[in-house]
Amino acid sequence: MKKLLICLGIFLLAIVLCPLGFVLLSQIGAWEGIGFIFILNLLLYPIAFVGMGIVAGTDIKKLWFVPVAASILYLPAMWLILRSLVIEFTVYAVIYLIVSVVAMLITHSVIRMIRKGASHEEKC
């Protein structure tokens, strides 16, 4: 079930956000497109990467690849949207990878603390 959710999330990131950005940029002007790129990179993509990190943190041993795959898919997405490869977006990909890994590790540690607390309460 978790793998299905993760695959669905990556599919949505790759299929929905890429064409969404491409279609919107082809329909709006250049100045609005710059604003749209800022919204994508500073609002939508970070939320998506944190969400993927949280879901991957529920089972790190099986889902560790999700943040890596999402950050790898980010570069072709921006390539499709901008119609050219801008090297500076690799910095964004690395930052998004770091953000999603941190979210994954925080989620994993919170789940471990909750399980440890629940097992400690059962012993008492």
C-alpha positions in Angstrom: 0.0 0.0 0.0 2.8 2.4 0.9 4.7 1.6 -2.3 1.5 2.4 -4.3 1.2 5.7 -2.6 4.8 6.6 -3.2 4.6 5.6 -6.9 1.5 7.6 -7.2 3.2 10.6 -5.6 6.2 10.3 -7.9 3.9 9.8 -10.9 1.9 13.0 -9.9 5.2 14.9 -9.6 6.5 13.7 -12.9 3.3 13.7 -14.9 1.1 16.4 -13.4 3.5 19.2 -12.3 5.7 19.0 -15.5 2.9 19.3 -18.0 1.0 21.8 -15.7 4.0 24.1 -15.8 4.6 23.6 -19.5 0.9 24.3 -20.4 0.7 27.3 -18.1 3.9 28.8 -19.4 2.8 28.4 -23.0 -0.5 30.2 -22.2 0.8 33.1 -20.2 3.3 35.9 -21.0 6.9 36.0 -20.2 6.6 38.2 -17.0 3.8 36.0 -15.6 5.9 33.0 -16.4 8.8 34.2 -14.2 6.3 34.6 -11.4 5.0 31.1 -12.0 8.5 29.6 -11.9 9.1 31.4 -8.6 5.8 29.9 -7.2 6.7 26.5 -8.4 10.2 26.5 -7.0 9.6 28.3 -3.8 6.1 27.0 -2.8 4.8 23.9 -4.7 8.0 21.9 -5.1 9.2 22.3 -1.5 5.7 21.2 -0.2 5.8 18.2 -2.5 9.3 17.2 -1.4 8.6 17.6 2.3 5.5 15.4 1.8 7.5 12.8 0.0 10.1 12.9 2.8 7.4 12.4 5.4 5.9 9.4 3.6 9.3 7.9 3.0 10.1 8.4 6.7 7.4 5.9 7.7 9.6 3.0 6.4 13.1 4.1 5.5 14.4 0.7 4.6 11.9 0.2 1.8 11.2 3.8 0.7 14.7 5.5 0.9 14.7 5.9 -2.9 11.7 8.3 -3.0 13.5 11.6 -2.1 16.3 10.6 -4.5 13.9 9.8 -7.4 11.9 12.9 -6.8 15.0 15.1 -6.9 16.2 13.3 -10.0 12.8 13.9 -11.7 13.0 17.6 -10.8 15.6 18.4 -13.4 13.8 17.0 -16.4 10.6 18.7 -15.1 12.3 22.1 -15.1 13.9 21.2 -18.5 10.5 20.6 -20.0 9.0 23.8 -18.4 11.8 26.1 -19.4 12.6 24.4 -22.7 16.3 24.6 -21.8 18.5 23.1 -19.2 19.5 25.7 -16.7 22.4 24.5 -14.6 21.4 26.6 -11.6 18.4 24.3 -11.0 20.7 21.5 -10.0 21.3 23.5 -6.8 17.5 23.5 -6.3 17.5 19.7 -6.9 20.2 19.2 -4.2 18.4 21.5 -1.8 15.2 19.7 -2.3 17.0 16.4 -1.8 18.4 17.6 1.5 15.0 19.0 2.6 13.2 15.7 1.8 15.9 13.6 3.5 15.7 15.8 6.6 11.9 15.4 6.6 12.3 11.7 6.2 14.7 11.4 9.2 12.6 13.6 11.4 9.5 11.5 10.6 11.4 8.3 11.3 12.7 9.6 14.7 9.2 10.8 15.7 7.7 7.4 14.8 10.5 5.6 16.8 9.9 7.9 19.8 6.1 7.2 19.7 6.7 3.5 19.4 9.2 3.5 22.2 6.8 5.5 24.4 3.9 3.1 23.6 6.0 0.1 24.5 7.2 1.7 27.7 3.6 2.4 28.8 2.7 -1.2 28.1 5.5 -2.4 30.4 4.3 -0.2 33.3 
